[in-house]
Amino acid sequence: MKTFNFLPEGWSNETINIKDTNEINEYIQNGQVLQGIVEECDDTFNLHINLGAGISGVMPRNEIEWINLENDGTPKKNLCVGKVHKYIQFKVKGVTENNNIILSRKDVQKEALEQAIGNLNEGDKVNGIVKNITPYGAFVEIGGGVVGLAHIEDLSVARIKSPFERLKIGQKVNIVVKSIDRTSNKISLSYKESFGTWIENANKFKVGDKVTGIIRETEKNKNGIFIELTPNLVGMIEYKNGLIYGKKINVLIKKIDYEKQKIKLSLIN
């Protein structure tokens, strides 16, 4: 797996625990990436984070995000509110005359994106946490607030109707970098490699095995119906009316064709 210097937010439960104010200057000087839990989003959408020893840091709204911004350059309000009681990463940016400790997630995100765009390549595997799921795919943070998109077709070889059939929000994953658009700074990801190759999965079965599979694509292919044996392995039975997508059925493995990478199944009544 590719070494990426920024862990996804919340991958580790370790948070900052300052013993005294003398440590603040050290964090400012060394630029260390820290992690804490947001305790509050105030009326002006600044975040407040407990740093330990009764010390609180404030993250001004304009320091929360570097990528996902409003037209005026400020982070979206719902982004600020949505981070309450969640882990976020930050650097200590400075201390005001009133001794307010200023934190910045934006600086971490900017540095992480620059590293990801500059150092990652297609095929690299990185750690990630699922942050959001839509009908067309899953948004996965790979570190430092940098998020990539895994399209639904890249979640498994067996075709699915919803990404929720493979992932859930908050799930930790090892995921592959599919492509990087260095002009738009967009990262595409693929999860299906996590389930092994066709041959690796086919070797788990043999002709004559009676197994339970999941019905897939009941209407698109009148020549047969695809049955998912594992997320990266499907076989086909003869078409039959009344079979319902997503239901489990018992099938017999009649043939495994390693050359064509196809499996022929029959329905067990």
Phi, psi and chi 1 to 4 in degrees:
 res  aa     phi    psi   chi1   chi2   chi3   chi4
   1 MET       -  138.3 -175.4  169.9   62.5      -
   2 LYS   -64.4  137.0 -177.4   75.6  172.9 -175.6
   3 THR   -79.3  121.6  -60.5      -      -      -
   4 PHE  -124.9  124.8 -172.7   49.0      -      -
   5 ASN   -68.0  -11.5  -69.3  -17.8      -      -
   6 PHE  -113.6  116.3  -65.6   86.2      -      -
   7 LEU   -76.6  150.1  -83.2  175.7      -      -
   8 PRO   -61.1  145.8  -22.3   33.2      -      -
   9 GLU   -61.4  124.5  -67.3  176.3  -32.1      -
  10 GLY    91.8   -4.6      -      -      -      -
  11 TRP   -62.3  -40.3 -177.1  -85.1      -      -
  12 SER  -109.7  146.7  168.2      -      -      -
  13 ASN   -89.2    4.6  -68.2  -27.5      -      -
  14 GLU   -72.9  131.1  -67.6 -176.2    5.7      -
  15 THR  -126.4  162.0   58.8      -      -      -
  16 ILE   -66.9  144.4 -175.0  173.0      -      -
  17 ASN  -143.3   83.1 -173.1   19.2      -      -
  18 ILE   -69.6  133.8  -68.4  177.8      -      -
  19 LYS   -87.3  -33.9  -62.2  179.7  178.8   62.5
  20 ASP  -157.4  170.1   56.2   61.7      -      -
  21 THR   -68.6  -16.7   53.9      -      -      -
  22 ASN   -63.5  -26.1  -66.3  -31.3      -      -
  23 GLU   -69.8  -23.8  -68.5 -175.1   57.4      -
  24 ILE   -58.7  -46.7  -64.5  -62.0      -      -
  25 ASN   -62.0  -34.6  -72.4  -30.5      -      -
  26 GLU   -63.1  -43.2  -65.9 -179.2   19.2      -
  27 TYR   -67.0  -35.2  -70.0  127.9      -      -
  28 ILE   -64.9  -43.1  -65.4  173.4      -      -
  29 GLN   -71.6  -41.4  -67.7  172.5    5.3      -
  30 ASN   -89.4   -8.4   62.6   29.6      -      -
  31 GLY    63.3   27.7      -      -      -      -
  32 GLN   -65.1  140.2 -177.3  178.0  -16.3      -
  33 VAL   -82.5  124.2  176.5      -      -      -
  34 LEU  -115.4  166.4  -52.6  170.1      -      -
  35 GLN  -136.4  140.5  179.8  170.7  -97.3      -
  36 GLY  -153.2  172.3      -      -      -      -
  37 ILE  -102.9  131.0  -63.7  178.6      -      -
  38 VAL   -71.5  126.9  177.3      -      -      -
  39 GLU   -95.9  -28.1  -67.8 -169.6  -32.7      -
  40 GLU  -156.4  145.9  178.1 -169.3   -1.9      -
  41 CYS  -115.8  114.4  173.7      -      -      -
  42 ASP   -81.2 -175.6   63.3   27.2      -      -
  43 ASP   -65.7  -21.2  -67.1  -21.0      -      -
  44 THR  -103.5   15.2   53.0      -      -      -
  45 PHE    66.3   34.0  -57.7  100.3      -      -
  46 ASN   -92.6  148.7  -55.6  -45.4      -      -
  47 LEU  -101.3  143.3  -60.4 -178.7      -      -
  48 HIS  -119.4  129.7  -63.1  -95.8      -      -
  49 ILE  -127.2  131.4  -61.2  169.3      -      -
  50 ASN   -76.9  121.0 -175.9   -8.8      -      -
  51 LEU   -99.1   -1.6  -56.6  178.9      -      -
  52 GLY   101.1  161.0      -      -      -      -
  53 ALA    55.5   31.7      -      -      -      -
  54 GLY    73.1   12.2      -      -      -      -
  55 ILE   -99.8  133.3  -58.4  170.7      -      -
  56 SER  -118.9  142.2  179.4      -      -      -
  57 GLY  -112.3  152.2      -      -      -      -
  58 VAL  -117.2  137.5   61.2      -      -      -
  59 MET  -113.2  102.9 -173.4  176.9  -64.8      -
  60 PRO   -57.7  151.9  -22.0   33.4      -      -
  61 ARG   -52.4  -41.0 -178.6 -179.3  174.0 -174.8
  62 ASN   -74.3   -1.3   62.6   -3.8      -      -
  63 GLU  -106.6    4.8  -66.0  -67.4  -21.5      -
  64 ILE   -82.7  -35.0  -64.9  173.1      -      -
  65 GLU  -144.7  143.9 -178.4   81.0    3.3      -
  66 TRP  -111.0  -18.4 -171.3   67.8      -      -
  67 ILE  -109.3  -54.0  -59.8  171.8      -      -
  68 ASN   -88.2   88.1 -169.8   18.6      -      -
  69 LEU  -121.3  157.1  -56.3  174.2      -      -
  70 GLU   -73.6  173.7  -60.2  -81.5   16.0      -
  71 ASN   -62.5  -27.0  -67.5  -27.7      -      -
  72 ASP   -86.8    3.8   63.0   -1.9      -      -
  73 GLY    91.1    2.4      -      -      -      -
  74 THR   -98.5  150.8   56.6      -      -      -
  75 PRO   -62.6  148.8  -23.4   34.3      -      -
  76 LYS   -64.9  144.3  -62.4  178.9  179.9  179.7
  77 LYS   -60.4  -42.5  -65.4  178.3  180.0  178.6
  78 ASN   -66.8  -24.8   63.3  -20.3      -      -
  79 LEU   -66.4  -41.8  179.3   70.0      -      -
  80 CYS   -64.5  -49.8  -53.3      -      -      -
  81 VAL   -62.7  -37.8  175.2      -      -      -
  82 GLY   -69.1   -9.6      -      -      -      -
  83 LYS   -94.3   -3.4  -66.4 -161.2  176.4  -62.2
  84 VAL   -64.7  134.1  176.8      -      -      -
  85 HIS    68.9   18.1  -55.9  -47.5      -      -
  86 LYS  -118.6  156.5  -66.2 -178.1  179.1  178.1
  87 TYR   -74.3  135.1  -69.2   96.3      -      -
  88 ILE  -137.6  158.3   65.1  170.1      -      -
  89 GLN  -106.3  152.2  -67.1  166.5  -10.0      -
  90 PHE  -162.7  167.5   52.9   85.6      -      -
  91 LYS  -117.9  152.7  -66.6 -175.2  178.2 -176.4
  92 VAL   -81.7  115.4 -180.0      -      -      -
  93 LYS   -86.3  -34.7 -162.8  173.0 -177.3   72.0
  94 GLY   171.2 -177.8      -      -      -      -
  95 VAL  -128.4  130.3 -179.5      -      -      -
  96 THR   -79.6  173.4   68.6      -      -      -
  97 GLU   -62.7  -25.5  -66.9  179.8   -3.8      -
  98 ASN   -90.1   12.6  -63.6  -34.1      -      -
  99 ASN    65.4   25.7  -69.8  -37.5      -      -
 100 ASN   -81.8  129.7  -70.5  -37.7      -      -
 101 ILE   -87.4  117.8  -58.9  170.3      -      -
 102 ILE   -96.6  127.4  -55.4  -57.9      -      -
 103 LEU  -111.8  154.4  -49.4  175.9      -      -
 104 SER  -138.3  116.6  176.0      -      -      -
 105 ARG   -84.6  -28.5  178.8  175.7  179.4  -91.1
 106 LYS   -58.1  -41.9  178.6  177.1   70.6  173.8
 107 ASP   -64.0  -38.3  -71.8   -6.1      -      -
 108 VAL   -66.1  -45.9  176.7      -      -      -
 109 GLN   -63.3  -41.7 -166.8  177.5   54.1      -
 110 LYS   -61.6  -46.3 -177.9  175.9 -176.8  -65.5
 111 GLU   -65.6  -40.3 -174.5  178.3  -25.0      -
 112 ALA   -65.4  -42.1      -      -      -      -
 113 LEU   -64.8  -41.5 -178.4   61.3      -      -
 114 GLU   -61.2  -39.6  -70.6  172.4  -11.2      -
 115 GLN   -69.5  -41.9 -175.1 -173.4  118.5      -
 116 ALA   -63.1  -46.9      -      -      -      -
 117 ILE   -66.7  -35.2  -63.0  -60.0      -      -
 118 GLY   -83.7  -31.5      -      -      -      -
 119 ASN  -110.1  -27.8  -63.9  -15.9      -      -
 120 LEU   -80.8  150.8  -68.4  178.1      -      -
 121 ASN  -133.5  163.8  -63.0  -64.1      -      -
 122 GLU   -57.7  133.6  -65.0  177.8   10.5      -
 123 GLY    96.5  -14.7      -      -      -      -
 124 ASP   -66.9  142.3  -73.0  -19.8      -      -
 125 LYS  -106.9  132.5 -176.4  174.1  -77.6 -170.4
 126 VAL  -133.1  163.1  -65.0      -      -      -
 127 ASN   -75.5  150.4  -66.3  -39.3      -      -
 128 GLY  -155.7  160.8      -      -      -      -
 129 ILE  -128.7  130.7  -66.9 -178.4      -      -
 130 VAL   -70.2  119.6  179.7      -      -      -
 131 LYS  -101.2  -31.5  -67.6  -65.1 -177.5  178.1
 132 ASN  -156.4  149.6 -170.3   28.0      -      -
 133 ILE  -129.1  131.4  -67.3  177.4      -      -
 134 THR  -122.6  171.8   68.5      -      -      -
 135 PRO   -59.0  -25.3  -26.9   36.1      -      -
 136 TYR  -100.5   -4.2   55.4   84.3      -      -
 137 GLY   164.9 -172.5      -      -      -      -
 138 ALA  -123.0  135.7      -      -      -      -
 139 PHE   -93.9  123.6  -70.6   90.0      -      -
 140 VAL  -123.2  124.9  179.8      -      -      -
 141 GLU   -82.6  129.3 -170.3 -149.6  -33.9      -
 142 ILE  -104.8   -1.7   62.3  171.6      -      -
 143 GLY   146.2  137.8      -      -      -      -
 144 GLY    62.2   25.3      -      -      -      -
 145 GLY    83.1    3.0      -      -      -      -
 146 VAL   -82.8  127.4  175.9      -      -      -
 147 VAL  -118.9  137.4  174.3      -      -      -
 148 GLY  -118.8  165.1      -      -      -      -
 149 LEU  -111.9  127.6  172.9   61.9      -      -
 150 ALA  -104.6  108.5      -      -      -      -
 151 HIS   -65.9  155.5  -73.4  -83.1      -      -
 152 ILE   -57.2  -35.0 -171.9  169.4      -      -
 153 GLU   -71.7  -12.1   63.1  -94.0   24.0      -
 154 ASP  -101.2   10.7  -67.2  -44.0      -      -
 155 LEU   -92.5  -23.6  -62.7 -178.4      -      -
 156 SER  -169.7  159.7   72.1      -      -      -
 157 VAL   -70.8  -43.4  169.3      -      -      -
 158 ALA   -65.8  123.8      -      -      -      -
 159 ARG   -70.2  136.8  -64.8 -174.5 -179.1 -179.3
 160 ILE  -125.5  159.6   53.3  177.6      -      -
 161 LYS   -92.3  -22.3  -69.7 -174.8  177.1 -179.1
 162 SER  -143.1  138.3  168.7      -      -      -
 163 PRO   -58.7  -22.9  -25.7   35.8      -      -
 164 PHE   -64.4  -15.0  -79.9  104.5      -      -
 165 GLU   -74.4  -12.3  -64.0  179.4   55.2      -
 166 ARG  -119.5  -32.6  -71.0  -72.0  175.8  -98.3
 167 LEU  -133.9  163.2  -62.4  169.7      -      -
 168 LYS  -136.1  153.2   61.7 -178.1  179.7 -179.2
 169 ILE   -63.5  133.5  -66.1  174.8      -      -
 170 GLY    92.3   -5.9      -      -      -      -
 171 GLN   -71.7  136.0 -179.7  176.6  -19.7      -
 172 LYS   -87.1  132.3  -63.3  178.6 -179.6  179.6
 173 VAL  -137.5  156.9  -64.7      -      -      -
 174 ASN  -103.4  123.4  -62.6  128.4      -      -
 175 ILE  -134.8  152.1 -161.2  158.7      -      -
 176 VAL   -98.2  138.3  171.1      -      -      -
 177 VAL   -75.7  114.0  176.7      -      -      -
 178 LYS   -83.7  -45.0 -177.0  179.7 -179.6 -178.1
 179 SER  -160.0  157.8   64.3      -      -      -
 180 ILE  -131.1  122.4  -60.5  176.5      -      -
 181 ASP   -94.5  101.8 -173.2  -30.2      -      -
 182 ARG   -79.1   -3.5  -70.8 -178.7  166.7   82.7
 183 THR   -86.3  -46.2  -59.4      -      -      -
 184 SER   -96.2   -4.7   64.1      -      -      -
 185 ASN    61.7   33.2  -68.9  -23.0      -      -
 186 LYS  -101.0  137.5  -69.2 -176.0  177.6  179.7
 187 ILE  -117.2  125.3  -60.1  172.9      -      -
 188 SER  -101.4  138.7  -64.8      -      -      -
 189 LEU  -122.1  161.9  -55.8  169.3      -      -
 190 SER  -139.3  131.9  179.2      -      -      -
 191 TYR  -104.5  -18.8 -174.4   56.0      -      -
 192 LYS   -65.0  -23.5   58.9 -171.5  177.4 -175.6
 193 GLU   -63.7  -20.7  -71.9   80.4    2.9      -
 194 SER   -67.0  -17.4  -60.1      -      -      -
 195 PHE   -95.8    5.4  -60.8  109.8      -      -
 196 GLY    88.8  167.8      -      -      -      -
 197 THR   -80.2  169.7   65.6      -      -      -
 198 TRP   -58.7  -46.7 -172.0   94.2      -      -
 199 ILE   -65.2  -42.6  -68.5  177.9      -      -
 200 GLU   -58.2  -40.4  -72.3  171.2  -17.5      -
 201 ASN   -75.9  -38.6  -77.1  -76.8      -      -
 202 ALA   -64.3  -32.5      -      -      -      -
 203 ASN   -66.9  -10.7  -76.0  -20.8      -      -
 204 LYS   -79.6  -10.2  -60.6  174.8 -176.4  177.0
 205 PHE  -125.5  164.8  -55.7   93.4      -      -
 206 LYS  -144.9  159.9   63.6 -179.0 -176.6  -62.0
 207 VAL   -58.8  133.6  173.4      -      -      -
 208 GLY    99.6  -12.0      -      -      -      -
 209 ASP   -66.6  139.6  -79.0   -9.2      -      -
 210 LYS  -104.4  118.7  -64.2  178.2 -179.3  179.3
 211 VAL  -134.0  166.2  -61.1      -      -      -
 212 THR  -103.2  129.4  -60.2      -      -      -
 213 GLY  -125.2  176.3      -      -      -      -
 214 ILE  -115.7  132.0  -58.5  174.2      -      -
 215 ILE   -70.9  130.6  -60.2  169.3      -      -
 216 ARG  -131.5  149.4  -56.8  -66.8 -173.8 -166.4
 217 GLU    50.2   64.8  -62.7 -174.3   72.0      -
 218 THR   -79.6  -18.9   57.4      -      -      -
 219 GLU  -114.6  -19.5  -61.5  177.2   -2.9      -
 220 LYS   -79.4  -24.9  -67.8 -176.8  178.9  179.8
 221 ASN  -128.8  100.4 -168.7  -22.5      -      -
 222 LYS   -73.8  -10.8  -65.7  -64.0 -177.3  179.9
 223 ASN   -76.7  -18.0  -65.1  -39.9      -      -
 224 GLY   175.8  174.3      -      -      -      -
 225 ILE  -121.8  131.6  -65.4  175.7      -      -
 226 PHE   -80.8  135.3  -71.7  104.9      -      -
 227 ILE  -118.8  124.4  -54.4  -61.6      -      -
 228 GLU   -81.3  119.1  175.1 -171.3  -33.5      -
 229 LEU   -91.6  -39.7  -57.0  177.0      -      -
 230 THR  -142.8  166.8   71.5      -      -      -
 231 PRO   -55.5  -27.1  -30.0   37.9      -      -
 232 ASN  -113.4   26.0  -89.4    9.9      -      -
 233 LEU  -150.4  122.1 -172.8   71.1      -      -
 234 VAL  -126.5  152.5  -64.2      -      -      -
 235 GLY  -126.1  176.5      -      -      -      -
 236 MET  -129.4  137.2 -179.2  178.3  -78.6      -
 237 ILE  -112.1  163.2   62.2  172.1      -      -
 238 GLU   -62.4  147.9  -67.5 -176.7    3.1      -
 239 TYR   -63.7  139.0 -175.4   83.0      -      -
 240 LYS  -148.1  132.9 -178.3  178.6 -179.4 -179.7
 241 ASN   -67.3  152.6  -73.7  -39.1      -      -
 242 GLY    91.1   -5.6      -      -      -      -
 243 LEU   -79.9  136.5  -64.5 -176.8      -      -
 244 ILE  -109.1  131.2  -58.3  172.9      -      -
 245 TYR   -53.2  135.4  174.6   90.9      -      -
 246 GLY    87.7  -10.6      -      -      -      -
 247 LYS   -80.4  150.3  -66.6  -67.7 -175.6 -179.1
 248 LYS   -88.4  139.2  -67.3 -178.2  178.1 -179.9
 249 ILE  -138.2  159.2   60.3  169.2      -      -
 250 ASN   -96.0  131.8  -63.9  -40.9      -      -
 251 VAL  -134.2  160.2  -66.1      -      -      -
 252 LEU  -109.8  132.5  172.8   71.7      -      -
 253 ILE   -82.1  112.7  -63.0 -180.0      -      -
 254 LYS   -93.1  -34.7  -63.5 -179.5   66.7  176.5
 255 LYS  -155.5  139.0 -178.3  179.3 -179.8 -179.6
 256 ILE  -120.7  111.1  -58.3  176.7      -      -
 257 ASP  -100.8   99.9 -171.4  -28.8      -      -
 258 TYR   -71.1  -29.7  -79.0   87.6      -      -
 259 GLU   -68.1  -46.6 -176.8  177.1  -11.3      -
 260 LYS   -91.9   -5.9  -63.5 -179.4  178.8  179.9
 261 GLN    54.8   53.9  -64.5 -165.7  -11.0      -
 262 LYS  -131.8  149.6  -68.7 -176.9  177.8 -179.0
 263 ILE  -127.3  129.2  -63.4  179.2      -      -
 264 LYS  -100.9  131.2 -174.3  174.5 -178.6 -179.2
 265 LEU  -123.1  161.6  -52.4  169.6      -      -
 266 SER  -132.7  146.9   63.7      -      -      -
 267 LEU   -76.8  134.3 -178.9   63.2      -      -
 268 ILE   -95.9  115.6  -60.9  175.5      -      -
 269 ASN   -77.2      -  -63.8  -41.2      -      -
